[in-house]
Amino acid sequence: SFAYFTIKDRLPQILTRVIDTLHRHKNEFFEEHGEKGVEAEKRAISFLSKLRNELQTDKPVTLLEDELPDAALWNQYLDYQRNLSNGGEPSWFQSPWLYVECYMYRRIQAALAHNPPIDNFDVFKEGKAQNFFESQEAIIALCTYFQELLKNIKDLDEKQVQEELFKLLQVSLWGNKCDLSFSAGKAISQKSSPLQSLENLIPFILVNDMESLWSLLVNAKKRNTEKNVRVDIVLDNAGFELVSDFVLADFLLLSKLADEVHFHGKSIPWYVSDTTKHDFNWTIKKLQAANHMWMSRCGINWEGNLKTGAWVYHDHMFWTLPHDFSSMAEVAPDLYADLQKSNLLLFKGDLNYRKLTGDRKWEYTVSFHQALNRFHPAPLCSLRTLKSDTQVGLKPGQGEQIQASEPEWMVSGKYGVVQFDASL
């Protein structure tokens, strides 16, 4: 399965890159921290080399030995996995993919946490920054489109607001493609404007519940004349995707479909390009400082949204635990209670989809509602391009039909879903 290739090939490559990154920053660590920095770098590299060897030789997964606040939960989860395998020792190739993949990123964090003074170093930061700078043209195109749209947003009728919302939802959906190339699988760099190819990409949205989102937001507005309408976005990647999420969030406010937007990021570096608080603030600062008028205007306005409290950023350690979301109410009741205050939860990306559906090998036609396994803090929607082999909520025959002509359809990032579940 795709899981096997991920563990066999992709994860060791990621670890090798992390080791290389630490090695390249050796001089920087020395300049900042002297010999202590170099010693810490050596110890972290040795820890990660050992981890890579454990992975490649299918060693048992071991308990975490650091003092980070989530260590006890991780170690309990390992016991849970042992019980599932009838007391056997879960190992890298004999365990659920979601678990060991999350576990690897948590061990990368441990390698640094164990080794101050470099314990706050984000090994993925350079890649995220590079993605942002390489997507400049697409970002400029999007910011320009958005600022032009705002000039007459007050004059849009309901139908036009709906059309613009659908456009920006699609930009945010396709922003979730790792390679940021917006042209249905053809290898064009992310320089092209994301808005030009939306029409051509519609056939690749396998489940399209945008109409349901629209109805929900319009009705929430009518019902909640006293109370603020709140939308939550559970973020995925930094870089272009994050900018597309910002544009969507600002449009929700300025079109009066929402009064406040809450963003949820990761509390530690995660899955290479996931958004942390640093990435969130850095992106807004970089936009503000851009020498392009509309990019800079976006950055200034978005900083303003944070200051007025119309935008709120949160992180919670639950997002970087191995648990699927159906156990959130039990494992992180505070987070679950907070999400219950929302009128709409938007979950970005593939990892969130895997955690929403328990990453199981479902029949394609199983309903999204069933796969959520009683996870219902509020009406929710997944905006996801398919990069792993789990998918639910398709029409009978739909999956099989694509499979016949495209065996890799579930993992190529070419297809997407805007999949909604309202029922509580």
C-alpha positions in Angstrom: 0.0 0.0 0.0 1.0 3.7 -0.2 1.6 3.5 3.6 4.4 0.9 3.0 6.2 3.1 0.5 5.8 6.1 2.8 7.5 4.3 5.7 10.1 2.6 3.6 11.1 5.5 1.3 9.7 8.9 2.3 10.2 9.0 6.0 13.9 8.0 5.9 14.5 10.7 3.2 12.8 13.3 5.5 15.0 12.2 8.4 18.1 12.4 6.2 17.1 16.0 5.2 16.6 16.9 8.9 20.1 15.6 9.8 21.5 17.5 6.8 19.8 20.7 7.9 21.2 20.5 11.4 24.6 19.8 10.0 24.4 22.9 7.7 23.5 25.1 10.7 26.5 24.0 12.7 28.4 27.4 12.3 25.2 29.3 13.2 24.8 27.2 16.4 28.5 27.9 17.2 28.1 31.7 16.6 25.0 31.8 18.8 25.9 29.4 21.6 29.6 28.5 21.3 30.8 25.0 21.9 27.5 24.2 23.7 25.6 24.7 20.4 28.0 22.4 18.4 27.8 19.7 21.1 23.9 19.9 21.1 23.9 19.7 17.3 26.1 16.5 17.4 23.9 14.9 20.0 20.7 15.7 18.1 22.2 14.3 14.9 23.2 11.1 16.7 19.7 10.8 18.2 18.2 11.2 14.7 20.6 8.8 13.0 19.6 6.2 15.6 15.9 6.9 14.9 16.5 6.4 11.2 18.2 3.1 11.8 15.3 1.9 14.1 12.8 2.8 11.4 14.7 1.1 8.5 15.3 -2.1 10.5 11.7 -2.3 11.8 12.6 -2.0 15.4 9.8 -1.8 18.1 8.5 1.7 18.8 9.9 2.9 22.1 8.5 5.1 24.9 9.3 8.8 24.9 11.8 9.8 27.5 11.6 13.6 27.3 9.8 16.0 29.7 7.5 17.6 27.1 3.9 18.0 28.3 2.5 15.5 25.9 5.0 12.6 26.6 2.6 10.8 29.0 -0.2 10.8 26.4 2.1 9.4 23.8 3.3 6.7 26.1 -0.3 5.7 27.0 -1.0 5.5 23.3 1.8 3.1 22.8 0.2 0.9 25.5 -3.0 1.1 23.6 -1.2 0.0 20.4 0.3 -2.9 22.3 -3.1 -4.0 23.4 -4.4 -3.9 19.8 -1.6 -6.2 18.8 -2.4 -8.6 21.6 0.6 -7.6 23.7 3.0 -7.7 20.8 5.5 -4.9 20.4 4.3 -2.4 17.8 7.1 -1.7 15.3 7.6 0.6 12.4 6.3 -1.7 9.7 3.8 -3.5 11.9 1.7 -0.6 13.1 -0.9 1.8 11.8 0.7 4.2 9.4 -0.9 7.3 11.0 0.6 6.4 14.3 4.2 5.7 13.3 4.3 8.7 10.9 3.1 11.1 13.7 5.5 9.3 16.1 8.5 10.1 13.8 7.8 13.8 13.8 7.3 13.7 17.6 10.7 12.0 17.9 12.3 14.7 15.7 10.9 17.2 18.3 12.4 15.1 21.1 15.8 15.1 19.4 15.9 18.9 19.8 14.0 19.2 23.1 16.7 16.9 24.7 19.4 19.2 23.4 19.3 22.8 24.6 20.4 25.4 23.6 19.2 24.4 20.1 15.8 23.1 21.4 13.8 25.9 19.7 15.3 25.3 16.3 12.6 24.5 13.6 14.3 22.0 11.2 11.6 22.7 8.6 11.7 26.5 8.7 13.9 27.0 5.7 11.7 24.8 3.5 8.6 26.7 4.5 10.2 30.0 3.8 11.4 28.8 0.4 7.9 27.7 -0.5 6.6 31.2 0.4 9.2 32.9 -1.8 8.9 30.5 -4.7 5.1 31.1 -4.7 5.5 34.9 -4.9 3.8 35.3 -8.3 0.8 33.2 -7.3 0.6 35.1 -4.0 0.7 38.5 -5.8 -2.0 37.3 -8.2 -4.2 36.3 -5.3 -3.6 39.4 -3.2 -4.2 41.6 -6.2 -7.5 39.8 -7.1 -8.6 40.0 -3.5 -7.9 43.8 -3.1 -9.6 44.5 -6.4 -12.6 42.5 -5.2 -12.7 44.5 -1.9 -13.2 47.8 -3.8 -16.8 46.9 -4.6 -17.6 44.2 -2.1 -20.4 46.4 -0.6 -22.1 46.4 -4.0 -22.1 42.6 -4.5 -25.6 41.0 -4.4 -26.1 37.7 -2.7 -25.4 35.6 -5.8 -22.1 37.4 -6.4 -21.0 36.9 -2.8 -21.7 33.2 -3.2 -19.7 33.0 -6.4 -16.7 34.7 -4.8 -16.9 32.5 -1.7 -16.9 29.4 -4.0 -13.9 30.7 -5.9 -11.9 31.4 -2.7 -12.9 28.0 -1.2 -11.5 26.4 -4.4 -8.3 28.4 -4.2 -7.9 27.3 -0.6 -8.7 23.7 -1.6 -6.1 23.5 -4.4 -3.6 25.5 -2.3 -3.4 22.2 -0.4 -1.5 20.6 -3.3 2.0 20.1 -2.0 3.6 21.2 -5.3 1.4 24.3 -5.6 1.0 23.7 -9.3 -2.6 24.6 -10.1 -3.0 22.9 -13.4 -4.6 19.5 -12.8 -1.4 17.5 -12.5 0.6 19.1 -15.3 4.0 20.2 -13.9 3.7 23.9 -14.1 5.4 25.9 -11.4 3.2 27.8 -8.9 3.9 31.0 -10.8 0.6 30.9 -12.6 -2.4 32.7 -11.0 -4.4 30.2 -9.0 -7.6 31.8 -10.2 -7.2 31.1 -13.9 -7.5 27.3 -13.7 -10.4 26.9 -11.3 -13.0 26.2 -14.0 -10.8 23.4 -15.4 -10.3 21.9 -12.0 -14.0 21.5 -11.0 -14.3 18.0 -12.5 -11.6 16.9 -10.1 -13.6 17.8 -7.0 -15.1 14.4 -6.2 -17.4 15.6 -3.4 -18.5 19.2 -3.7 -20.6 20.4 -0.8 -20.0 24.1 -1.3 -23.7 24.8 -1.5 -24.2 23.3 2.0 -21.5 25.6 3.4 -23.2 28.6 1.8 -26.6 27.7 3.3 -25.1 27.1 6.7 -23.3 30.5 6.7 -26.3 32.4 5.4 -28.7 30.8 7.9 -26.2 31.3 10.8 -26.2 35.0 10.0 -30.0 35.2 10.0 -30.3 33.2 13.2 -27.5 34.9 15.2 -28.4 38.5 15.0 -27.3 39.0 18.7 -24.3 36.5 18.7 -21.1 36.5 16.6 -20.9 34.0 13.8 -17.6 32.1 14.3 -15.7 30.1 11.7 -12.7 28.0 12.7 -10.0 27.0 10.2 -7.8 24.0 11.3 -4.7 24.9 9.2 -2.4 22.7 7.2 0.6 23.9 5.2 2.5 27.2 5.6 3.5 29.1 2.4 1.0 29.7 -0.4 -1.7 27.5 1.2 -1.7 29.7 4.3 -2.1 32.9 2.3 -5.1 31.3 0.5 -6.6 30.5 3.9 -6.0 34.1 5.0 -7.8 35.4 1.9 -10.7 33.1 2.5 -10.9 34.1 6.2 -10.8 37.8 5.4 -13.5 37.4 2.8 -15.7 35.7 5.3 -15.4 38.8 7.6 -15.7 41.5 4.9 -18.7 39.9 3.2 -20.3 39.7 6.7 -20.7 35.9 6.5 -18.7 35.6 9.7 -17.8 38.0 12.6 -14.7 36.1 13.8 -12.3 33.5 12.5 -10.2 31.3 14.7 -7.1 29.6 13.3 -5.7 26.4 14.7 -2.0 25.6 14.0 0.6 23.2 15.3 2.5 23.7 18.6 5.6 22.0 17.3 7.2 21.7 13.8 5.1 19.0 12.1 4.8 17.0 8.8 7.5 19.2 7.2 5.4 22.2 6.1 2.6 22.5 8.7 1.9 25.9 10.1 3.2 26.9 13.5 2.6 30.2 15.4 6.0 31.4 14.1 5.0 30.6 10.5 1.6 32.3 11.0 3.2 35.6 12.3 6.2 35.4 9.9 3.9 35.2 6.8 1.9 38.2 7.9 5.1 40.2 8.5 6.6 39.2 5.2 3.4 40.3 3.4 3.4 43.6 5.2 7.1 44.2 4.2 6.6 43.2 0.6 7.3 45.9 -2.0 4.1 45.0 -3.8 1.3 47.3 -2.9 -1.5 44.7 -2.7 0.6 42.1 -0.9 1.6 44.7 1.7 -2.0 45.9 2.0 -3.1 42.4 2.8 -0.4 42.0 5.4 -1.3 45.3 7.1 -5.1 44.5 7.1 -4.5 40.9 8.5 -2.3 42.2 11.3 -5.2 44.6 12.0 -7.6 41.6 12.2 -5.4 40.0 14.8 -5.2 43.3 16.8 -9.0 43.8 16.9 -9.6 40.1 17.8 -11.6 39.4 14.6 -8.8 36.8 13.9 -7.5 34.6 16.7 -4.7 32.1 16.5 -4.6 29.0 18.8 -2.4 26.0 19.0 -3.1 22.9 21.1 -1.0 19.9 21.6 -3.8 17.6 20.6 -3.2 18.5 16.9 0.2 16.8 17.2 -0.9 13.7 19.0 -1.4 10.4 17.1 -5.1 10.2 18.1 -7.8 10.5 15.6 -10.4 13.2 16.2 -13.1 10.8 17.5 -11.1 10.7 20.8 -10.7 14.5 21.1 -13.7 14.8 23.6 -12.0 12.4 25.9 -8.3 13.3 25.4 -8.6 17.1 25.0 -12.0 18.1 26.4 -10.9 21.8 26.6 -10.3 21.9 22.8 -13.5 20.0 22.0 -15.5 22.5 24.2 -13.8 25.4 22.4 -14.7 24.0 18.9 -18.3 23.6 20.1 -18.6 27.4 20.1 -18.0 27.5 16.4 -20.7 27.7 13.7 -18.4 26.0 11.1 -15.1 24.1 11.3 -13.0 24.0 8.2 -10.4 21.2 8.3 -7.6 21.8 5.8 -5.6 19.0 4.1 -4.9 15.4 4.0 -3.6 14.7 7.5 -6.7 16.3 9.1 -8.9 14.1 6.8 -7.1 11.0 7.9 -7.7 11.9 11.5 -11.3 12.8 10.9 -12.0 9.4 9.3 -9.6 7.3 11.6 -7.4 6.6 8.5 -9.2 3.4 7.9 -9.5 1.5 4.6 -13.2 2.4 4.2 -15.4 1.4 1.4 -15.7 4.5 -0.8 -19.4 4.7 -0.4 -19.4 4.8 3.5 -20.9 8.1 4.5 -18.6 10.9 5.8 -20.9 11.1 8.8 -20.3 7.4 9.7 -16.5 7.7 9.2 -16.4 10.6 11.6 -17.2 8.1 14.4 -19.3 10.6 16.5 -16.8 13.5 16.2 -19.3 16.4 16.0 -18.3 19.4 18.0 -20.0 21.6 15.3 -20.9 21.5 11.6 -17.7 20.7 9.8 -16.1 20.6 6.3 -12.9 19.0 5.0 -11.1 20.9 2.2 -8.6 18.3 1.1 -6.6 17.2 -1.9 -6.2 13.4 -1.9 -2.6 12.3 -0.9 -3.4 9.1 1.0 -5.5 6.1 0.4 -8.6 6.7 2.4 -11.7 8.3 1.0 -15.4 8.1 1.9 -18.7 9.6 0.8 -18.4 8.8 -2.9 -21.3 7.8 -5.1 -21.6 4.0 -6.0 -19.1 3.2 -8.7 -17.3 6.6 -8.6 -14.1 5.4 -7.0 -13.9 2.2 -9.0 -14.4 4.2 -12.3 -11.5 6.5 -11.5 -9.4 3.6 -10.3 -9.8 1.8 -13.6 -8.0 4.6 -15.5 -5.9 6.1 -12.8 -4.5 3.6 -10.2 -2.7 6.4 -8.4 -5.8 8.7 -8.1 -5.9 8.6 -4.3 -2.3 9.7 -3.7 -1.5 12.1 -6.5 -3.0 15.3 -5.2 -4.9 15.7 -8.5 -8.3 15.1 -6.9 -10.0 17.1 -4.1 -13.1 17.2 -1.9 -15.1 19.8 -0.2 -16.9 17.4 2.1 -19.4 18.7 4.7 -21.2 17.1 7.6 -23.9 19.1 9.4 -25.4 16.6 11.7 -24.6 16.8 15.4 
